[in-house]
Amino acid sequence: MPATAVGTARIAAHPASWRLIALWRDLEVRVFVPAQCDSLEIDEQRVHLGLRDGKKLSASLVVGADGANSFVREQAGIPARDRDY
């Protein structure tokens, strides 16, 4: 399924999330759901993302909320520690 911008009929979220989405719209933030990153490059000014559906995105800030095995974190070179529970 291709990345879609917030506000389309395919998005389901908790009501508290809709308040956050409304705030993001006021800030002119675009959220793509669902989407999968294929590439991530960081230069001095921007972050460039390639999505698996072929879309290319560029922004001054990218938030990667992609879980414990984060592609975004790994590509950005941010270390993580594994812990036994």
C-alpha positions as CSV (number, residue, x, y, z in Angstrom):
1,M,0.0,0.0,0.0
2,P,1.5,3.4,-0.9
3,A,2.2,6.1,1.6
4,T,-0.7,8.4,2.2
5,A,-0.9,11.8,3.8
6,V,-2.8,12.3,7.1
7,G,-6.5,13.1,6.5
8,T,-7.3,10.2,4.2
9,A,-10.1,7.8,5.0
10,R,-7.7,4.9,5.5
11,I,-6.2,6.1,8.8
12,A,-7.5,4.8,12.1
13,A,-6.2,6.2,15.4
14,H,-7.1,6.7,19.0
15,P,-9.0,10.0,19.6
16,A,-6.0,11.5,21.4
17,S,-4.0,10.9,18.2
18,W,-6.4,12.9,16.2
19,R,-5.7,15.9,18.4
20,L,-2.0,15.5,17.7
21,I,-2.7,15.2,14.0
22,A,-4.8,18.4,14.1
23,L,-1.8,20.2,15.8
24,W,0.6,18.8,13.1
25,R,-1.7,20.2,10.4
26,D,-1.4,23.7,12.0
27,L,2.3,23.3,11.9
28,E,2.3,22.2,8.2
29,V,3.7,18.8,9.1
30,R,3.0,16.0,6.7
31,V,2.6,12.5,8.1
32,F,2.8,9.5,5.8
33,V,1.0,6.3,7.0
34,P,1.6,3.6,6.2
35,A,5.0,4.0,4.6
36,Q,8.3,2.1,4.6
37,C,11.7,3.7,4.3
38,D,14.1,2.3,1.7
39,S,16.9,4.8,2.1
40,L,17.9,7.7,4.4
41,E,20.6,10.2,3.8
42,I,21.5,13.1,6.1
43,D,23.4,16.2,4.9
44,E,24.2,19.5,6.7
45,Q,20.8,21.0,6.0
46,R,18.2,18.2,5.2
47,V,17.2,14.6,5.7
48,H,16.4,12.8,2.5
49,L,14.1,9.7,2.6
50,G,13.4,7.2,-0.1
51,L,10.2,5.2,0.4
52,R,9.7,1.7,-0.9
53,D,6.9,2.9,-3.2
54,G,9.4,5.2,-5.0
55,K,8.5,8.5,-3.4
56,K,11.4,10.8,-2.4
57,L,11.0,13.1,0.6
58,S,13.2,15.8,2.0
59,A,12.8,17.7,5.3
60,S,14.8,19.5,8.0
61,L,13.4,17.1,10.6
62,V,12.3,13.4,10.3
63,V,10.7,11.6,13.2
64,G,11.2,7.8,13.0
65,A,8.7,6.0,15.1
66,D,9.5,2.7,13.6
67,G,10.0,0.5,16.7
68,A,12.8,-1.4,18.4
69,N,14.6,-2.5,15.2
70,S,14.4,1.1,13.8
71,F,15.6,1.5,10.2
72,V,15.7,5.3,10.8
73,R,17.8,5.0,14.0
74,E,20.2,2.5,12.3
75,Q,20.6,4.6,9.2
76,A,21.2,7.8,11.3
77,G,24.0,6.0,13.2
78,I,22.3,6.3,16.6
79,P,23.4,3.4,18.9
80,A,20.9,1.4,20.9
81,R,21.5,-1.0,23.8
82,D,19.8,-4.4,24.0
83,R,18.6,-5.4,27.4
84,D,17.3,-8.7,28.8
85,Y,14.0,-8.4,30.7
